[in-house]
Amino acid sequence: MKYNKDNLKIFLSIILVVFLAIIFVNYKSISINNKYLSREIQKIKEERDSDYFQKKIECEKYITSIKKEVDQNNNFWSLNTSSFLFIFYSPRDNSCLYVTERFPDREFFIFNALTRSKITSFKFPEQHEEYKKFVLDYSDGEIRL
């Protein structure tokens, strides 16, 4: 009977050692994978931030031509005049958007800088909160009015 108990103890000890070794190897493997994934995530974030920054710089290149176009569309004799307010990169549209304001009715217009097409407009003061929300959403939270 003693022989069977000793064999059982040895067998259970071996199983326990193998089990602990498997856990240790898996833990090391997961740790290595997490470090690798963390580096990859950081690399992707840096690339995305760099790409985002480049797109913002590209948007700035349109300012002169947009201002000129807005000024040319203003007629000396006209009651309505528009002025360029700002331009921003919209990750949501993956494009540059710009805002003009038309006087005297105080209406804000949002245009796509690449296509020069009107996206939407907002009347002030009735739709001012919607206008602020639109700019906040489309600038991915970067522009707060």
VENFENVEN-V113045 format. One record per pair of residues at least 6 apart in sequence whose C-alpha atoms are under 6 Angstrom apart, sorted by the first residue. I is the first residue (numbers start at 1). J is the second residue. Records with the same first field share a line. If there is no record, write none. Layout:
# VENFENVEN-V113045
I = J, J
This chain:
# VENFENVEN-V113045
56 = 89
59 = 96
67 = 84
74 = 81
80 = 103
81 = 102, 103
82 = 101, 102
83 = 100, 101
84 = 100
85 = 99, 100
86 = 98, 99
87 = 97, 98
88 = 96, 97
89 = 95, 96
90 = 96, 138, 139
92 = 138
96 = 113
97 = 111, 112, 113
98 = 110, 111
99 = 109, 110
100 = 108, 109
101 = 107, 108
106 = 124
107 = 122, 123, 124
108 = 121, 122
109 = 121
110 = 118, 119, 120, 121
111 = 117, 118, 119
122 = 131
132 = 145
136 = 143, 144
